[in-house]
Amino acid sequence: MTAVLLVAGVASLAVLALYGVGRLVRVAAQGAPRAPFLSGNPPVEHALSRYHVRWYTVTMLFLAFDMEMVFMYPWTLVVATVGASAVIEMFAFLAVLFAGVLYAWREGALRWV
């Protein structure tokens, strides 16, 4: 129990020390707006403005590749023990994702202009 309290105390002191060092070395901006939006710069549009519809396809492509990585990391741990069936299943999964990318490419989702 004392070891847990000691580690918690050291961690708390480390966090406080880092905040203190950050306060000492920061540069105080004179007269700058203190808004977190756009890194303190004045906004050119409202924060709740509408996004262009092409961002939807970019988001869907990102999620497809993100899910690919979520499934590939655990797969790397079991591929040696499961064998060839794990490799076949992963290539089938990648083929489905690749078909989705080819479809998006054909439909022009990867063209920005």
C-alpha positions, -999 to +999 in steps of 0.1 A: +000+000+000+028+024+008+045+016-026+012+026-044+011+059-024+047+066-031+043+060-068+012+082-068+030+109-050+060+108-073+037+109-103+018+139-089+050+158-082+062+150-118+030+164-132+032+195-111+068+200-120+060+198-157+032+223-154+056+246-135+083+243-161+057+249-188+045+281-170+081+293-167+092+289-203+060+299-221+058+330-242+030+353-232+013+369-262+005+405-258-031+414-269-037+381-287-071+365-286-072+336-261-095+314-281-085+277-287-102+277-322-076+281-350-047+284-326-058+317-313-063+333-347-096+350-354-120+326-371-129+333-407-162+313-405-185+300-379-174+269-360-206+251-368-205+259-405-213+231-430-186+209-445-184+200-482-199+167-491-165+154-504-153+152-468-178+123-462-160+101-487-126+110-473-139+101-438-153+067-450-120+058-467-101+067-435-124+046-414-119+017-438-082+018-435-084+024-398-105-007-393-080-026-415-052-017-390-075-026-360-079-061-373-044-066-386-026-060-353-042-089-334-039-110-365-002-107-364-002-123-330-021-154-340-010-160-376+019-183-366-003-205-344-034-206-367-015-212-399-025-209-435-062-203-428-054-171-410-034-159-440-062-167-464-088-150-442-066-118-440-061-117-477-099-121-482-104-092-458-079-071-476-095-080-510-128-067-497-112-034-486-093-032-519-125-036-538-140-007-518-110+015-527-113+005-564-150+014-563-142+048-546-115+054-572-138+046-601-165+068-587-140+097-584-139+099-546-102+102-546-102+131-571-102+163-550-110+189-577 
